[in-house]
Amino acid sequence: MSMKIVTILGARPQFIKASVVSSAFSHAGINEIIIHTGQHFDSLMSDIFFQDLDLPQPHYHLNIHSLNHGAMTGRMMEKIEEILLKDPPNWICVYGDTNSTLAGTLVAAKLHIPLAHIEAGLRSFNREMPEEVNRVVTDHLSKLLFAPTPLAVQCLQKEGISQGVHLVGDVMKDAILNYQAKAKQTSNLLAKHKLSPNEFYLATIHRPSNTDDSHRLSSILESFTKLDFPVVFPIHPRTQAQIGKMDLSHYLETDSIVVIPPVSYLDMLMLESASRSVITDSGGIQKEAYILGRPCFTLRNETEWKETVELGWNLLVQPETLSESIANFSQPSEWPTLYGNGDAATKITEIIMAN
């Protein structure tokens, strides 16, 4: 009888990571059941990934979104538990640090089903971020913890977690290596928006710490207008709603900011690769920028990807200092390999099968 794994997904970065791991599971003969919680409900934020990345269609779509953290996590738990009680798997697999991750983690713990956490050991050391709470709880309840970096392994050790920890590299590295060529062949976004390589910045903003305060959000948008090249801004639905609600839409009508809808992963790879640098508050995009050799300016006070900051490729900035930081930036001469060799999904599959 083949091994059965239930994978719980809900947000855009998780679909990207799962595309390479699901492929490795399939090649190994593992029977994978995918539960899509619906946490990212916009088709451009989720459905398109199943098409672009050859990810199998989910077996279950829970359609749970647009709720407060507690209500969202609780409803996800209820639905996930119903599915798992009918047909328990050998393993539950979760990714990263979302409400979907936490819901899957808690159900696995209650039902005594072993849990594998992909992207374990990341810490921002800011417990005000819901993601930080989610990742700490998930790590402490997991049987297998797949760490992307040596620093992640150290963070786990400091919390007394050493059993079941495996340094495997980062599945995002696998995904970039896997899809870069396809992105070049299929994406026409640069031509469509008349964008020349190295003549625009790419920005993504979605965290509540940046979008829920009108002064903060207006400062960020104003900082974009002060840069020496236009800012291409694939706008997150939530960010767009906040800009409208706070009466800040005038910033989006300037030539300095090129607003486009959320883009597919393949288009995003092309935008990142062709940009002068990346401006973001996303954890995953900081890491992608590094892998693609692009400088990154992170509009946050802390980051989970400290190694990118220590190497000088990623600067933590405030809106008021963004233009100055970009103008004075000096690209580091060294660009060491981080995040493994692109074989994380294979290692993860082999370790799960051995357990």
VEXTORGU-107987 format. One line per 5 residues: number of its first residue (from 1); their letters; for each residue x, y, z of C-alpha. Coordinates in Angstrom, 3 decimals. Layout:
NUM = A = X,Y,Z  ... $
//
This chain:
1 = MSMKI = 0.000,0.000,0.000  1.428,3.384,-0.994  2.086,6.144,1.499  -0.661,8.778,1.709  0.092,12.426,2.510 $
6 = VTILG = -2.443,15.213,2.988  -0.998,18.570,1.957  -2.714,21.724,3.227  -2.327,24.880,1.131  -3.958,28.281,1.219 $
11 = ARPQF = -1.699,31.101,0.059  0.214,32.009,-3.063  3.769,31.149,-1.867  2.559,27.754,-0.698  1.314,26.813,-4.178 $
16 = IKASV = 4.721,27.668,-5.633  6.583,25.596,-3.036  4.132,22.712,-3.349  4.517,22.525,-7.125  8.023,21.068,-6.866 $
21 = VSSAF = 7.338,18.934,-3.780  4.113,17.486,-5.248  6.050,16.565,-8.389  8.663,14.752,-6.263  5.899,12.991,-4.294 $
26 = SHAGI = 4.281,11.853,-7.538  7.546,10.484,-8.943  8.058,8.537,-5.705  4.597,6.956,-5.957  3.198,8.814,-2.943 $
31 = NEIII = -0.571,9.304,-2.924  -1.009,13.027,-2.179  -4.366,14.570,-1.251  -4.371,18.392,-1.574  -6.663,20.522,0.592 $
36 = HTGQH = -6.923,24.151,-0.576  -8.337,26.215,2.295  -9.212,29.150,0.040  -7.234,31.629,2.168  -6.135,33.400,-1.048 $
41 = FDSLM = -9.435,33.575,-2.891  -8.641,35.882,-5.803  -8.119,33.736,-8.926  -4.963,35.689,-9.771  -3.640,34.911,-6.295 $
46 = SDIFF = -4.307,31.163,-6.335  -6.097,29.395,-9.196  -3.597,30.547,-11.793  -0.819,28.738,-9.925  -2.465,25.387,-10.462 $
51 = QDLDL = -2.426,26.136,-14.213  1.045,27.693,-14.489  2.936,25.294,-12.274  1.420,21.945,-13.257  0.185,21.585,-9.676 $
56 = PQPHY = -2.546,18.918,-9.372  -6.013,20.382,-8.808  -6.953,20.253,-5.114  -9.112,17.355,-4.003  -10.896,19.660,-1.553 $
61 = HLNIH = -11.523,23.418,-1.785  -12.756,24.804,1.544  -13.382,28.373,0.314  -12.616,29.944,3.715  -11.352,33.538,3.555 $
66 = SLNHG = -11.986,37.180,4.519  -12.417,36.433,8.237  -10.520,37.451,11.366  -7.593,35.191,12.315  -9.468,33.200,14.962 $
71 = AMTGR = -12.615,32.641,12.908  -10.627,31.710,9.798  -8.361,29.256,11.637  -11.295,27.723,13.536  -13.380,27.103,10.424 $
76 = MMEKI = -10.406,25.645,8.600  -9.762,23.281,11.521  -13.370,22.128,11.517  -13.373,21.321,7.786  -9.887,19.764,7.747 $
81 = EEILL = -10.791,17.547,10.703  -13.931,16.290,8.923  -11.840,15.248,5.907  -9.095,13.579,7.944  -11.473,11.631,10.206 $
86 = KDPPN = -13.000,9.966,7.130  -9.672,8.891,5.670  -6.583,9.423,7.875  -3.259,9.799,6.016  0.223,8.641,7.048 $
91 = WICVY = 1.441,12.266,7.166  0.135,15.816,7.044  2.364,18.281,5.218  2.200,22.052,5.803  4.215,24.963,4.447 $
96 = GDTNS = 5.404,28.232,5.939  3.396,30.292,8.405  -0.179,31.113,7.361  -3.516,30.523,9.109  -3.874,27.481,6.827 $
101 = TLAGT = -0.564,26.172,8.217  -1.703,26.657,11.810  -5.095,25.038,11.195  -3.459,21.958,9.650  -0.938,21.804,12.482 $
106 = LVAAK = -3.505,21.878,15.271  -5.718,19.256,13.623  -2.696,16.987,13.073  -1.765,17.316,16.757  -5.320,16.608,17.972 $
111 = LHIPL = -5.719,13.571,15.697  -2.174,12.272,16.400  -1.197,12.303,12.729  2.527,13.015,12.213  3.236,16.466,10.791 $
116 = AHIEA = 5.934,17.550,8.344  6.727,21.287,8.244  8.403,22.600,5.107  10.271,25.886,5.710  10.781,25.233,9.425 $
121 = GLRSF = 12.905,27.287,11.818  12.366,30.779,10.424  12.144,33.516,13.033  11.616,37.270,12.829  11.513,37.442,16.662 $
126 = NREMP = 8.462,39.684,16.410  5.531,37.968,18.116  3.205,40.770,16.993  3.288,39.207,13.533  0.631,36.470,13.318 $
131 = EEVNR = 3.000,34.561,11.015  5.614,34.361,13.787  3.131,32.779,16.190  2.001,30.340,13.484  5.534,29.194,12.662 $
136 = VVTDH = 6.597,28.782,16.310  3.529,26.654,17.141  3.943,24.590,13.958  7.618,23.880,14.621  6.939,22.738,18.185 $
141 = LSKLL = 4.218,20.314,17.040  6.012,18.863,13.984  7.641,15.449,13.784  9.730,16.329,10.711  11.098,19.864,10.321 $
146 = FAPTP = 12.609,20.748,6.954  14.869,23.759,7.473  15.945,25.849,4.459  19.120,27.332,5.992  21.708,26.646,8.729 $
151 = LAVQC = 20.373,29.710,10.573  16.897,28.103,10.682  18.442,24.970,12.232  20.145,27.156,14.879  16.850,28.891,15.705 $
156 = LQKEG = 15.211,25.507,16.303  18.095,24.313,18.479  17.789,27.437,20.653  14.151,26.488,21.280  15.162,22.941,22.235 $
161 = ISQGV = 14.087,21.354,18.952  16.675,18.968,17.540  14.737,15.750,16.876  13.475,15.373,13.295  15.258,18.500,12.020 $
166 = HLVGD = 16.740,18.227,8.517  18.670,20.892,6.620  17.420,20.363,3.064  17.714,23.775,1.356  14.789,25.820,0.146 $
171 = VMKDA = 12.067,24.569,-2.191  11.728,28.131,-3.564  15.207,27.658,-5.029  13.957,24.434,-6.651  10.974,26.315,-8.086 $
176 = ILNYQ = 13.046,29.156,-9.559  15.489,26.749,-11.205  12.559,24.687,-12.443  10.454,27.499,-13.930  12.927,30.162,-15.045 $
181 = AKAKQ = 13.167,28.864,-18.617  9.366,28.502,-18.892  8.947,32.083,-17.627  11.262,33.400,-20.343  9.385,31.479,-23.026 $
186 = TSNLL = 5.824,32.289,-21.975  5.767,35.668,-20.190  5.009,38.731,-22.323  4.548,41.123,-19.416  7.628,43.255,-20.094 $
191 = AKHKL = 6.548,43.868,-23.705  2.919,44.419,-22.719  3.815,47.218,-20.297  6.748,48.523,-22.399  9.243,47.777,-19.595 $
196 = SPNEF = 12.960,47.735,-20.344  15.243,45.570,-18.197  17.011,47.482,-15.413  14.837,50.569,-15.957  12.160,49.969,-13.318 $
201 = YLATI = 11.788,48.962,-9.677  9.396,46.209,-8.639  7.291,46.715,-5.497  4.936,44.446,-3.559  3.189,45.620,-0.381 $
206 = HRPSN = 0.579,43.613,1.510  1.347,43.316,5.238  -1.147,44.878,7.679  1.739,46.766,9.353  2.172,48.665,6.057 $
211 = TDDSH = -1.400,48.825,4.780  -3.600,49.379,7.849  -2.202,52.775,8.870  -2.988,55.609,6.463  0.122,57.629,7.376 $
216 = RLSSI = 2.369,54.613,6.844  0.731,53.619,3.553  0.792,57.175,2.165  4.489,57.469,3.151  5.257,54.285,1.230 $
221 = LESFT = 3.385,55.424,-1.887  5.006,58.857,-1.698  8.454,57.261,-1.406  7.787,55.434,-4.701  7.246,58.768,-6.457 $
226 = KLDFP = 10.724,59.993,-5.431  12.738,57.275,-7.176  14.809,57.719,-10.330  12.912,55.059,-12.291  9.229,54.063,-12.319 $
231 = VVFPI = 7.921,51.557,-9.786  5.967,48.599,-11.194  3.379,47.758,-8.570  1.395,44.489,-8.933  -1.260,45.467,-6.458 $
236 = HPRTQ = -2.550,43.024,-3.852  -6.399,43.115,-3.641  -6.230,43.990,0.048  -3.745,46.821,-0.532  -5.896,48.206,-3.345 $
241 = AQIGK = -8.948,48.198,-1.079  -7.033,50.052,1.662  -5.736,52.675,-0.796  -9.321,53.343,-1.911  -10.662,53.414,1.637 $
246 = MDLSH = -7.940,55.835,2.796  -8.412,58.135,-0.202  -4.833,57.631,-1.446  -5.659,56.726,-5.064  -4.063,59.943,-6.377 $
251 = YLETD = -0.641,58.386,-5.795  -1.484,55.655,-8.293  -2.292,58.199,-11.005  1.286,59.497,-11.317  3.759,58.371,-13.983 $
256 = SIVVI = 6.071,57.211,-11.179  3.908,54.208,-10.287  2.812,51.631,-12.864  -0.093,49.756,-11.264  -0.824,46.290,-12.643 $
261 = PPVSY = -3.090,43.483,-11.354  -1.588,40.587,-9.364  0.563,38.511,-11.707  1.245,34.822,-12.186  4.376,33.251,-10.736 $
266 = LDMLM = 5.991,33.063,-14.174  5.337,36.770,-14.800  6.641,37.580,-11.326  9.897,35.746,-12.044  10.339,37.845,-15.188 $
271 = LESAS = 9.602,41.099,-13.351  12.022,40.247,-10.545  14.771,39.195,-12.954  14.448,42.342,-15.085  14.043,44.902,-12.276 $
276 = RSVIT = 16.802,47.234,-11.039  15.879,46.110,-7.563  12.931,44.887,-5.545  10.982,46.787,-2.857  8.809,44.555,-0.710 $
281 = DSGGI = 7.409,43.522,2.657  7.085,39.876,1.577  9.346,37.227,3.081  9.341,35.021,0.001  10.121,37.826,-2.424 $
286 = QKEAY = 13.171,38.911,-0.392  14.497,35.405,-0.860  13.593,35.219,-4.568  15.338,38.543,-5.154  18.522,37.115,-3.636 $
291 = ILGRP = 18.358,33.894,-5.649  17.894,35.974,-8.835  20.755,38.339,-7.943  18.576,41.421,-7.419  19.094,43.926,-4.578 $
296 = CFTLR = 16.131,44.114,-2.208  14.794,46.922,-0.011  12.477,45.563,2.660  9.896,47.880,4.225  9.904,46.168,7.603 $
301 = NETEW = 11.730,46.404,10.924  12.918,42.790,10.828  13.202,39.835,8.481  13.236,36.044,8.652  15.970,36.017,5.975 $
306 = KETVE = 18.772,37.559,8.026  21.499,36.032,5.868  20.433,38.233,2.916  20.837,41.320,5.124  24.211,40.201,6.510 $
311 = LGWNL = 25.510,39.692,2.967  24.414,43.220,1.991  21.869,42.216,-0.678  18.835,43.128,1.416  18.369,46.387,3.349 $
316 = LVQPE = 15.684,46.939,5.981  14.374,50.445,5.286  11.634,52.878,6.245  9.615,54.813,3.633  11.410,58.052,4.582 $
321 = TLSES = 14.827,56.538,3.816  13.923,54.431,0.763  15.059,56.824,-1.984  18.305,57.632,-0.179  19.017,53.946,0.478 $
326 = IANFS = 18.492,53.097,-3.185  20.601,56.032,-4.403  23.498,55.099,-2.095  23.288,51.333,-2.573  26.473,49.565,-3.569 $
331 = QPSEW = 26.004,46.038,-4.850  28.120,43.520,-2.887  30.945,41.856,-4.800  30.118,38.467,-3.279  26.952,36.496,-3.999 $
336 = PTLYG = 27.354,33.145,-2.251  24.931,30.286,-2.856  22.199,30.242,-0.250  19.191,27.973,0.057  20.756,24.781,-1.282 $
341 = NGDAA = 21.338,23.378,-4.745  17.764,23.065,-5.976  17.194,19.506,-4.748  15.220,20.246,-1.573  12.004,18.583,-2.805 $
346 = TKITE = 13.836,15.322,-3.546  15.480,15.331,-0.104  12.151,16.037,1.616  10.475,13.160,-0.239  13.258,10.705,0.605 $
351 = IIMAN = 13.204,11.646,4.314  9.411,11.355,4.622  9.462,7.957,2.905  12.200,6.759,5.275  10.021,7.684,8.270 $
//
